[in-house]
Amino acid sequence: MTRRRHETPRPLEGKRRREGGAAMLLVLLAMIPLIGLLALAMQVAQLTATRAALQDYVDARAVAAIQDRFGGYTERVDVDVFIPGQIDPGTDPVCGGWDHSARNFASASPCRSASGVPAHRVEHAISVPVLFAPLATLVGGDPTADLSAYATSFIPERHVMLVQDVSTSLGSIDASQDALRALVDTMNSHDLPGDQVGLLAFGSDVEVKIGLTDLESDLGAVHTAIDDLALAGATCPSGGIKTGREQLQPIPPEHEVAPLMIVVTDGSPNTTCAGTSGDPTDSAVSETETACSSGIDVWAIAVGSPDMTALGQLACDSTQVIPVSDPAGVSAAVVNILTGIPVRLVE
């Protein structure tokens, strides 16, 4: 019988095994921070998405609150955009006013021109600052970052220049005066701070009856200017629109003012005013295009025996011509015009 010799590991082979084990350990140790960084990136991405959803939620709530105030103001916003179980949907909007000069929101009752909405993420087991939430995840637990968002929406100050045709082709000024009174009274009923109204008359010439003035404090003066209107001369809308644009400018760069021009006419240009030239219709269309391109929203209200084709060229869009035969119709038309002003979010 042959005796089997006991073989011992060679020194070189054992060294290789030890080095291989050490290398594997180093690889594993190196992967730990990589795994941690990956988890951190995933958590940050989740928090970023949740924060964006939270901001979308309060933005929508703020805009909807102003829409509820007037029953209009742009397309209805769906406020059910919160993530169930992550964002608390129970936050109520805070109504108030927006100070355009100081750019400050002040809560008030009743709600006037602005709405503020705060919201917080629903609390879980652990609440930590957002910077440490990913690290807390690595060591276990169910952390929630202290996420919150706030949105303020407001209605821009409405500066409205009324451009009234007083040419003899109207036949009577009574319907126009009724329309203007209904327009001003409807606007005043909204009780919005900062609303301004002006009135000018155009026939063969242009006369500013009252420049832009605060509607809340000078309603009586505006009514007096309307009462004093009288028919005279031919029809020169180009001069009226040009002067109306000049009254509304300059438009503040922060766009916290919504400039509107409402032209009340039968839409039949037949003369050229001083300061304008060329064909009366071409001149009126050119002045309208200039006003619209400068940021003024131009509407036309048809009175008398209107030329609807001509009127379609005296507004920023042909759909912005409103045929009106009675004050109630004007009130409804004004609501449509004024509630078309977009609600704006404070950036």
KEKE-3310 file (N, C-alpha, C; in steps of 0.2 Angstrom, whole numbers, plus 5000, padded with zeros to 4 digits):
npx = (5004:5002:5008:4998:5004:5003:4998:5003:4997:5004:5016:5014:5002:4993:4995:4990:4977:4973:4976:4966:4954:4956:4955:4942:4935:4938:4932:4919:4918:4920:4908:4898:4897:4893:4881:4874:4875:4867:4855:4853:4851:4840:4831:4831:4826:4813:4809:4810:4800:4789:4789:4787:4774:4767:4768:4762:4749:4746:4746:4736:4725:4725:4723:4710:4703:4701:4694:4682:4678:4673:4667:4672:4686:4697:4700:4693:4703:4709:4709:4712:4726:4734:4746:4739:4739:4752:4752:4743:4727:4718:4720:4714:4711:4717:4709:4712:4720:4730:4744:4750:4760:4769:4770:4765:4755:4740:4730:4712:4695:4680:4685:4696:4705:4714:4722:4729:4738:4743:4752:4756:4767:4760:4762:4773:4781:4793:4800:4810:4823:4823:4836:4842:4834:4836:4847:4842:4834:4843:4848:4837:4819:4805:4805:4800:4802:4802:4792:4785:4774:4769:4757:4752:4739:4733:4721:4725:4726:4713:4713:4703:4699:4687:4680:4671:4660:4653:4647:4636:4630:4625:4613:4606:4612:4608:4607:4620:4625:4617:4623:4637:4635:4630:4641:4651:4645:4644:4657:4661:4654:4661:4671:4685:4701:4711:4705:4703:4696:4693:4686:4684:4678:4674:4672:4671:4683:4693:4690:4695:4686:4687:4701:4710:4705:4703:4691:4684:4684:4680:4668:4656:4661:4664:4652:4646:4653:4649:4636:4637:4639:4637:4630:4640:4647:4657:4663:4677:4686:4699:4707:4701:4705:4719:4721:4716:4724:4736:4732:4732:4745:4761:4762:4765:4780:4780:4768:4757:4745:4730:4727:4713:4703:4688:4678:4665:4654:4646:4654:4657:4669:4671:4679:4695:4704:4713:4731:4731:4732:4727:4716:4701:4696:4707:4716:4710:4710:4724:4728:4721:4728:4740:4738:4734:4745:4753:4750:4737:4721:4709:4692:4675:4660:4644:4633:4619:4615:4624:4640:4645:4655:4665:4667:4673:4686:4690:4694:4704:4702:4690:4680:4678:4669:4654:4637:4625:4609:4603:4604:4605:4610:4623:4628:4630:4639:4650:4654:4658:4669:4678:4680:4688:4701:4716:4720:4734:4749:4760:4776)
npy = (4994:5011:5025:5040:5056:5071:5086:5102:5120:5129:5143:5154:5152:5154:5167:5173:5170:5177:5191:5191:5191:5202:5212:5210:5214:5227:5231:5229:5238:5250:5251:5254:5268:5272:5265:5272:5285:5283:5280:5292:5301:5296:5298:5312:5315:5311:5319:5332:5330:5329:5341:5350:5346:5350:5363:5366:5362:5372:5383:5381:5381:5394:5402:5397:5401:5415:5414:5409:5420:5429:5421:5418:5422:5416:5399:5386:5380:5364:5359:5347:5341:5336:5324:5310:5306:5311:5325:5337:5340:5349:5363:5379:5393:5409:5424:5441:5456:5463:5473:5483:5492:5490:5476:5467:5455:5456:5449:5449:5453:5456:5445:5453:5457:5447:5431:5420:5405:5393:5377:5361:5346:5330:5324:5311:5297:5302:5318:5328:5341:5345:5343:5333:5322:5312:5306:5301:5291:5281:5276:5270:5270:5281:5294:5311:5325:5342:5349:5363:5375:5390:5401:5415:5423:5436:5448:5459:5477:5485:5495:5505:5512:5521:5523:5534:5535:5550:5554:5561:5551:5541:5544:5545:5548:5542:5528:5524:5531:5524:5512:5514:5519:5507:5499:5505:5505:5491:5487:5494:5487:5476:5480:5481:5486:5499:5500:5509:5522:5530:5542:5546:5556:5555:5562:5572:5577:5574:5573:5572:5568:5564:5560:5544:5539:5535:5523:5520:5531:5542:5539:5547:5558:5552:5547:5560:5564:5555:5559:5571:5569:5573:5573:5576:5581:5571:5554:5548:5536:5532:5543:5543:5530:5531:5541:5536:5525:5532:5538:5526:5522:5525:5507:5498:5489:5477:5472:5472:5478:5478:5484:5490:5494:5500:5502:5511:5512:5514:5509:5515:5523:5539:5550:5558:5561:5574:5573:5560:5551:5547:5534:5534:5521:5513:5519:5519:5505:5503:5510:5503:5490:5495:5498:5486:5478:5484:5479:5482:5477:5478:5481:5481:5489:5488:5500:5509:5509:5497:5493:5478:5472:5482:5485:5474:5476:5485:5480:5469:5456:5448:5442:5449:5459:5466:5466:5476:5480:5484:5490:5479:5470:5475:5475:5461:5459:5466:5459:5448:5453:5459:5448:5440:5444:5437:5429:5431:5424:5427:5429)
npz = (5000:4996:5004:5006:5003:5013:5007:5007:5006:4994:4997:4988:4982:4992:4996:4984:4986:4997:4993:4983:4991:4998:4988:4984:4995:4995:4984:4987:4998:4991:4984:4993:4995:4982:4981:4991:4985:4974:4980:4986:4975:4970:4980:4981:4968:4970:4980:4973:4963:4971:4977:4966:4962:4973:4972:4960:4965:4974:4966:4957:4966:4971:4959:4956:4967:4964:4953:4958:4964:4955:4946:4934:4924:4914:4908:4918:4932:4936:4952:4958:4959:4968:4975:4981:4998:5000:4999:5008:5005:5011:5013:5015:5004:5007:5007:5000:4997:4984:4984:4972:4971:4982:4980:4989:4998:5007:5019:5020:5024:5016:5003:4990:4978:4977:4981:4993:4995:5006:5008:5015:5015:5018:5035:5040:5049:5053:5053:5044:5040:5022:5017:5024:5022:5012:5018:5030:5025:5021:5033:5037:5042:5039:5033:5030:5021:5026:5017:5009:5001:4993:4986:4977:4969:4958:4952:4939:4940:4932:4918:4909:4894:4887:4872:4863:4850:4843:4832:4820:4813:4821:4825:4837:4854:4865:4867:4867:4878:4888:4887:4891:4904:4910:4908:4916:4929:4930:4931:4942:4952:4954:4964:4964:4969:4962:4949:4935:4924:4909:4897:4881:4867:4849:4834:4821:4826:4840:4858:4874:4887:4900:4908:4912:4927:4945:4948:4959:4968:4959:4953:4951:4944:4932:4927:4925:4914:4905:4904:4898:4885:4867:4851:4836:4821:4809:4806:4814:4818:4819:4825:4837:4842:4842:4851:4862:4864:4867:4880:4888:4888:4896:4897:4912:4914:4922:4920:4928:4926:4917:4902:4894:4879:4874:4861:4856:4844:4827:4818:4805:4797:4790:4788:4790:4804:4812:4813:4808:4793:4775:4769:4777:4783:4782:4789:4802:4804:4805:4816:4826:4825:4829:4842:4848:4846:4855:4867:4872:4875:4863:4861:4853:4854:4847:4841:4836:4819:4815:4805:4804:4798:4796:4810:4814:4811:4820:4832:4842:4838:4828:4835:4846:4845:4850:4848:4854:4861:4872:4889:4898:4890:4888:4901:4902:4892:4896:4908:4901:4895:4905:4913:4906:4908:4912:4927:4937:4943:4956:4953)
capx = (5000:5006:5005:4997:5007:4999:5000:5002:4997:5011:5016:5012:4995:4990:4996:4985:4970:4973:4975:4960:4949:4956:4952:4934:4933:4939:4926:4912:4918:4919:4901:4894:4895:4890:4874:4872:4874:4861:4849:4852:4849:4833:4827:4831:4822:4806:4807:4809:4794:4784:4789:4784:4767:4764:4768:4756:4743:4744:4745:4729:4720:4725:4719:4703:4700:4699:4689:4676:4676:4669:4663:4675:4693:4700:4698:4693:4708:4707:4713:4714:4732:4739:4747:4735:4743:4758:4750:4737:4722:4714:4722:4709:4714:4716:4707:4714:4721:4737:4747:4754:4766:4774:4770:4763:4748:4737:4724:4707:4688:4679:4691:4695:4708:4720:4721:4735:4736:4749:4751:4762:4766:4757:4767:4774:4783:4799:4800:4817:4824:4824:4843:4844:4829:4839:4852:4838:4832:4849:4848:4830:4814:4800:4806:4796:4805:4798:4791:4779:4774:4764:4756:4748:4736:4729:4719:4728:4723:4710:4713:4699:4698:4680:4681:4664:4658:4648:4646:4628:4627:4622:4606:4605:4617:4605:4609:4627:4625:4615:4628:4642:4633:4630:4648:4655:4642:4646:4664:4662:4651:4666:4674:4692:4705:4715:4702:4703:4691:4693:4682:4685:4673:4677:4667:4676:4689:4694:4690:4696:4681:4690:4707:4710:4703:4701:4684:4681:4683:4678:4662:4652:4664:4664:4645:4645:4657:4645:4630:4638:4641:4632:4632:4642:4652:4658:4665:4684:4688:4707:4709:4699:4709:4725:4721:4714:4731:4741:4730:4733:4752:4765:4760:4770:4784:4779:4762:4752:4740:4727:4724:4708:4700:4682:4676:4658:4653:4642:4659:4657:4673:4670:4683:4701:4706:4720:4736:4731:4731:4725:4709:4698:4695:4714:4719:4707:4713:4731:4728:4719:4733:4746:4735:4734:4752:4757:4747:4731:4715:4704:4685:4671:4653:4641:4627:4616:4615:4632:4643:4648:4662:4670:4668:4677:4693:4691:4695:4710:4699:4683:4676:4678:4664:4648:4631:4621:4604:4600:4609:4606:4615:4629:4631:4632:4645:4656:4656:4663:4676:4682:4682:4693:4707:4719:4722:4741:4752:4766:4783)
capy = (5000:5017:5031:5047:5062:5077:5092:5109:5125:5133:5150:5159:5152:5157:5174:5176:5170:5183:5197:5192:5192:5209:5216:5209:5218:5234:5233:5230:5244:5255:5251:5256:5275:5272:5263:5278:5291:5281:5281:5299:5304:5294:5302:5319:5316:5310:5325:5337:5329:5330:5349:5353:5344:5354:5370:5365:5362:5379:5388:5380:5383:5401:5404:5395:5405:5421:5412:5408:5427:5432:5416:5417:5423:5411:5392:5383:5376:5358:5359:5340:5339:5334:5317:5307:5303:5315:5332:5338:5344:5352:5370:5384:5399:5415:5430:5447:5461:5464:5480:5483:5496:5486:5469:5463:5452:5457:5445:5454:5450:5451:5444:5458:5456:5442:5425:5417:5398:5389:5370:5357:5339:5326:5321:5304:5295:5306:5324:5331:5346:5342:5342:5327:5317:5306:5302:5297:5285:5276:5272:5267:5275:5283:5301:5316:5331:5347:5352:5367:5379:5395:5404:5421:5425:5442:5451:5465:5483:5486:5502:5505:5518:5521:5528:5534:5538:5555:5557:5561:5545:5537:5546:5546:5546:5539:5520:5524:5533:5519:5506:5517:5518:5500:5496:5508:5502:5484:5487:5497:5483:5471:5482:5480:5492:5500:5500:5516:5522:5536:5543:5552:5556:5556:5564:5574:5578:5570:5576:5568:5570:5563:5555:5539:5541:5530:5522:5519:5538:5546:5537:5553:5562:5548:5548:5567:5565:5552:5563:5577:5568:5575:5571:5582:5579:5565:5548:5547:5531:5532:5548:5541:5524:5533:5545:5531:5521:5537:5538:5520:5521:5518:5501:5496:5483:5471:5469:5471:5482:5475:5489:5489:5500:5498:5507:5511:5515:5510:5506:5517:5528:5543:5556:5557:5565:5578:5568:5554:5552:5541:5532:5533:5514:5510:5523:5516:5498:5503:5512:5497:5486:5497:5497:5478:5476:5487:5476:5484:5473:5482:5478:5486:5488:5490:5504:5512:5504:5495:5490:5473:5471:5487:5484:5468:5478:5490:5476:5465:5450:5449:5439:5454:5464:5464:5470:5477:5484:5487:5490:5473:5466:5478:5472:5454:5459:5469:5454:5443:5456:5459:5441:5437:5445:5432:5429:5431:5422:5431:5425)
capz = (5000:4995:5009:5002:5006:5015:5003:5011:5001:4992:4999:4983:4981:4998:4995:4979:4989:5002:4989:4980:4996:5000:4983:4984:5001:4993:4979:4991:5002:4986:4981:4998:4994:4976:4982:4994:4981:4970:4984:4987:4969:4969:4985:4979:4962:4972:4983:4968:4960:4976:4978:4960:4963:4979:4970:4955:4968:4977:4961:4955:4971:4971:4953:4957:4972:4961:4948:4961:4966:4950:4942:4927:4923:4911:4909:4925:4933:4940:4958:4961:4956:4973:4976:4987:5003:5001:4999:5011:5001:5015:5015:5012:5002:5011:5002:5003:4992:4981:4984:4966:4972:4986:4978:4995:4999:5013:5020:5021:5023:5011:4998:4985:4971:4977:4985:4995:4997:5009:5009:5017:5013:5024:5039:5041:5055:5054:5049:5044:5034:5016:5015:5027:5021:5009:5022:5034:5021:5021:5039:5039:5044:5034:5033:5026:5021:5027:5010:5009:4995:4994:4979:4977:4963:4959:4946:4938:4939:4925:4916:4903:4890:4883:4866:4861:4843:4844:4825:4819:4809:4826:4825:4844:4859:4871:4868:4869:4885:4893:4887:4895:4911:4912:4908:4921:4935:4931:4933:4949:4956:4956:4970:4964:4970:4956:4943:4932:4918:4906:4892:4875:4861:4843:4828:4816:4830:4846:4864:4880:4892:4907:4908:4917:4934:4949:4947:4966:4971:4955:4949:4949:4938:4926:4925:4923:4908:4900:4903:4894:4878:4862:4844:4832:4816:4805:4810:4813:4824:4819:4830:4844:4844:4843:4857:4868:4866:4871:4886:4892:4889:4895:4901:4916:4912:4926:4918:4934:4924:4911:4898:4889:4876:4872:4856:4855:4837:4822:4813:4798:4796:4784:4788:4793:4810:4812:4816:4804:4786:4771:4769:4784:4785:4782:4795:4808:4805:4806:4823:4830:4825:4833:4849:4850:4846:4861:4873:4874:4872:4860:4860:4850:4855:4841:4842:4830:4813:4814:4800:4808:4794:4798:4817:4815:4810:4825:4838:4841:4835:4825:4840:4851:4843:4854:4846:4860:4859:4878:4894:4901:4886:4889:4907:4901:4888:4900:4912:4897:4893:4911:4916:4901:4910:4915:4934:4937:4949:4958:4952)
cpx = (5004:5004:5005:5000:5002:5002:4998:5001:5003:5010:5013:5005:4991:4990:4991:4978:4968:4972:4969:4954:4949:4953:4945:4931:4933:4933:4920:4912:4917:4912:4896:4892:4892:4883:4871:4870:4868:4855:4847:4849:4842:4828:4826:4826:4815:4804:4806:4802:4788:4783:4786:4776:4764:4763:4762:4749:4741:4743:4738:4724:4720:4722:4712:4699:4697:4694:4682:4674:4672:4666:4666:4683:4696:4697:4698:4699:4706:4712:4715:4720:4737:4740:4744:4740:4750:4757:4744:4733:4718:4715:4717:4713:4713:4715:4710:4715:4729:4739:4752:4760:4771:4775:4770:4756:4746:4731:4718:4700:4684:4685:4690:4699:4713:4718:4728:4734:4743:4747:4757:4761:4764:4763:4767:4777:4789:4798:4807:4818:4825:4831:4845:4839:4832:4844:4848:4836:4837:4849:4842:4825:4810:4800:4802:4800:4800:4796:4785:4780:4768:4763:4751:4745:4733:4726:4722:4724:4720:4710:4709:4698:4692:4681:4674:4663:4652:4646:4638:4625:4624:4615:4604:4610:4615:4607:4616:4628:4623:4620:4634:4641:4633:4637:4651:4652:4644:4653:4665:4659:4656:4671:4681:4696:4710:4712:4702:4699:4693:4688:4684:4679:4676:4671:4672:4683:4688:4694:4690:4691:4683:4695:4706:4710:4701:4693:4680:4679:4680:4672:4658:4654:4664:4657:4643:4648:4652:4638:4631:4639:4635:4635:4635:4648:4652:4661:4673:4687:4696:4709:4707:4703:4716:4726:4720:4721:4736:4739:4732:4741:4755:4762:4766:4774:4782:4772:4757:4746:4737:4724:4719:4705:4694:4679:4669:4656:4648:4647:4659:4662:4671:4674:4690:4703:4712:4725:4736:4730:4729:4718:4707:4698:4702:4717:4716:4710:4720:4732:4726:4724:4739:4744:4736:4741:4756:4754:4741:4725:4710:4697:4681:4664:4649:4634:4625:4614:4622:4634:4647:4655:4667:4672:4673:4684:4695:4692:4701:4708:4692:4678:4675:4674:4657:4642:4627:4615:4600:4605:4610:4611:4622:4633:4634:4639:4651:4658:4661:4669:4680:4684:4686:4700:4710:4721:4730:4744:4758:4772:4787)
cpy = (5006:5022:5037:5052:5067:5083:5098:5114:5128:5140:5155:5159:5155:5164:5177:5176:5176:5190:5197:5193:5200:5214:5216:5214:5225:5236:5234:5236:5250:5256:5254:5264:5276:5271:5269:5284:5289:5282:5288:5302:5302:5297:5309:5320:5315:5316:5331:5336:5331:5338:5352:5352:5348:5361:5371:5366:5369:5384:5387:5382:5391:5404:5403:5399:5412:5420:5412:5415:5430:5427:5416:5418:5417:5404:5390:5379:5370:5358:5352:5337:5337:5327:5314:5304:5307:5322:5333:5343:5349:5360:5374:5390:5405:5421:5436:5452:5461:5471:5480:5487:5492:5479:5465:5460:5453:5453:5450:5450:5456:5450:5450:5455:5450:5436:5422:5410:5395:5382:5367:5350:5336:5323:5314:5302:5300:5312:5327:5336:5342:5340:5335:5321:5311:5302:5298:5291:5280:5272:5269:5272:5277:5291:5305:5322:5337:5352:5357:5372:5384:5399:5410:5423:5432:5444:5458:5471:5484:5494:5502:5512:5517:5526:5528:5538:5543:5558:5557:5555:5540:5538:5548:5544:5542:5532:5520:5526:5528:5513:5508:5516:5511:5497:5498:5505:5495:5483:5489:5491:5477:5473:5480:5486:5493:5501:5508:5516:5529:5536:5548:5551:5558:5557:5566:5576:5574:5574:5571:5571:5570:5558:5549:5541:5535:5529:5523:5526:5543:5544:5542:5557:5558:5548:5555:5567:5561:5556:5569:5576:5570:5574:5577:5579:5573:5559:5547:5543:5531:5537:5546:5535:5526:5537:5540:5527:5526:5538:5532:5519:5526:5513:5498:5489:5477:5468:5467:5475:5479:5481:5487:5495:5497:5504:5506:5515:5511:5507:5509:5523:5532:5549:5554:5562:5569:5573:5562:5555:5546:5540:5531:5526:5512:5513:5520:5509:5498:5505:5507:5492:5488:5497:5490:5476:5479:5484:5478:5480:5477:5478:5483:5484:5491:5494:5507:5507:5502:5492:5485:5472:5476:5487:5479:5470:5483:5486:5471:5458:5451:5446:5444:5460:5462:5469:5470:5482:5487:5486:5484:5469:5469:5475:5465:5454:5462:5463:5449:5447:5456:5453:5437:5439:5440:5433:5428:5428:5426:5427:5425)
cpz = (5000:5000:5005:5006:5007:5011:5007:5005:5000:4995:4994:4982:4986:4998:4990:4982:4994:4998:4986:4985:4998:4995:4982:4989:4999:4988:4983:4995:4997:4984:4986:4996:4987:4977:4986:4990:4976:4974:4985:4981:4968:4974:4983:4973:4965:4976:4979:4965:4964:4977:4972:4960:4968:4976:4964:4959:4971:4972:4958:4960:4971:4965:4954:4962:4969:4956:4952:4964:4961:4945:4935:4927:4921:4912:4916:4926:4938:4946:4961:4958:4961:4973:4982:4992:5004:5002:5003:5007:5005:5017:5011:5010:5006:5006:5005:4997:4990:4981:4978:4967:4976:4985:4985:4995:5006:5014:5022:5020:5022:5006:4992:4979:4971:4982:4987:4997:5000:5009:5011:5015:5020:5028:5040:5048:5057:5050:5050:5039:5028:5014:5018:5026:5018:5014:5027:5031:5021:5027:5041:5041:5038:5035:5028:5026:5022:5021:5012:5003:4997:4987:4981:4970:4964:4952:4945:4938:4932:4923:4909:4900:4886:4878:4862:4854:4845:4837:4824:4815:4814:4826:4832:4849:4865:4872:4870:4876:4890:4893:4891:4902:4914:4913:4914:4928:4936:4934:4940:4954:4958:4962:4970:4965:4964:4950:4941:4925:4916:4900:4887:4870:4855:4838:4823:4820:4836:4853:4870:4885:4899:4906:4913:4924:4939:4950:4954:4969:4966:4950:4947:4944:4931:4923:4922:4916:4903:4899:4898:4887:4873:4855:4840:4827:4812:4809:4809:4819:4824:4825:4837:4847:4846:4850:4863:4869:4869:4878:4891:4892:4893:4899:4905:4914:4916:4925:4923:4932:4917:4907:4893:4886:4873:4867:4855:4849:4833:4817:4806:4797:4790:4784:4792:4798:4809:4816:4812:4797:4782:4772:4776:4787:4786:4788:4802:4810:4807:4814:4828:4830:4829:4841:4852:4850:4852:4867:4875:4870:4870:4859:4857:4852:4850:4843:4836:4825:4811:4808:4803:4804:4796:4805:4818:4815:4816:4832:4837:4838:4833:4830:4846:4849:4846:4851:4852:4858:4866:4884:4898:4897:4886:4895:4906:4897:4892:4905:4908:4896:4899:4914:4911:4903:4914:4922:4933:4943:4950:4957:4958)
residu = (MET:THR:ARG:ARG:ARG:HIS:GLU:THR:PRO:ARG:PRO:LEU:GLU:GLY:LYS:ARG:ARG:ARG:GLU:GLY:GLY:ALA:ALA:MET:LEU:LEU:VAL:LEU:LEU:ALA:MET:ILE:PRO:LEU:ILE:GLY:LEU:LEU:ALA:LEU:ALA:MET:GLN:VAL:ALA:GLN:LEU:THR:ALA:THR:ARG:ALA:ALA:LEU:GLN:ASP:TYR:VAL:ASP:ALA:ARG:ALA:VAL:ALA:ALA:ILE:GLN:ASP:ARG:PHE:GLY:GLY:TYR:THR:GLU:ARG:VAL:ASP:VAL:ASP:VAL:PHE:ILE:PRO:GLY:GLN:ILE:ASP:PRO:GLY:THR:ASP:PRO:VAL:CYS:GLY:GLY:TRP:ASP:HIS:SER:ALA:ARG:ASN:PHE:ALA:SER:ALA:SER:PRO:CYS:ARG:SER:ALA:SER:GLY:VAL:PRO:ALA:HIS:ARG:VAL:GLU:HIS:ALA:ILE:SER:VAL:PRO:VAL:LEU:PHE:ALA:PRO:LEU:ALA:THR:LEU:VAL:GLY:GLY:ASP:PRO:THR:ALA:ASP:LEU:SER:ALA:TYR:ALA:THR:SER:PHE:ILE:PRO:GLU:ARG:HIS:VAL:MET:LEU:VAL:GLN:ASP:VAL:SER:THR:SER:LEU:GLY:SER:ILE:ASP:ALA:SER:GLN:ASP:ALA:LEU:ARG:ALA:LEU:VAL:ASP:THR:MET:ASN:SER:HIS:ASP:LEU:PRO:GLY:ASP:GLN:VAL:GLY:LEU:LEU:ALA:PHE:GLY:SER:ASP:VAL:GLU:VAL:LYS:ILE:GLY:LEU:THR:ASP:LEU:GLU:SER:ASP:LEU:GLY:ALA:VAL:HIS:THR:ALA:ILE:ASP:ASP:LEU:ALA:LEU:ALA:GLY:ALA:THR:CYS:PRO:SER:GLY:GLY:ILE:LYS:THR:GLY:ARG:GLU:GLN:LEU:GLN:PRO:ILE:PRO:PRO:GLU:HIS:GLU:VAL:ALA:PRO:LEU:MET:ILE:VAL:VAL:THR:ASP:GLY:SER:PRO:ASN:THR:THR:CYS:ALA:GLY:THR:SER:GLY:ASP:PRO:THR:ASP:SER:ALA:VAL:SER:GLU:THR:GLU:THR:ALA:CYS:SER:SER:GLY:ILE:ASP:VAL:TRP:ALA:ILE:ALA:VAL:GLY:SER:PRO:ASP:MET:THR:ALA:LEU:GLY:GLN:LEU:ALA:CYS:ASP:SER:THR:GLN:VAL:ILE:PRO:VAL:SER:ASP:PRO:ALA:GLY:VAL:SER:ALA:ALA:VAL:VAL:ASN:ILE:LEU:THR:GLY:ILE:PRO:VAL:ARG:LEU:VAL:GLU)
# end
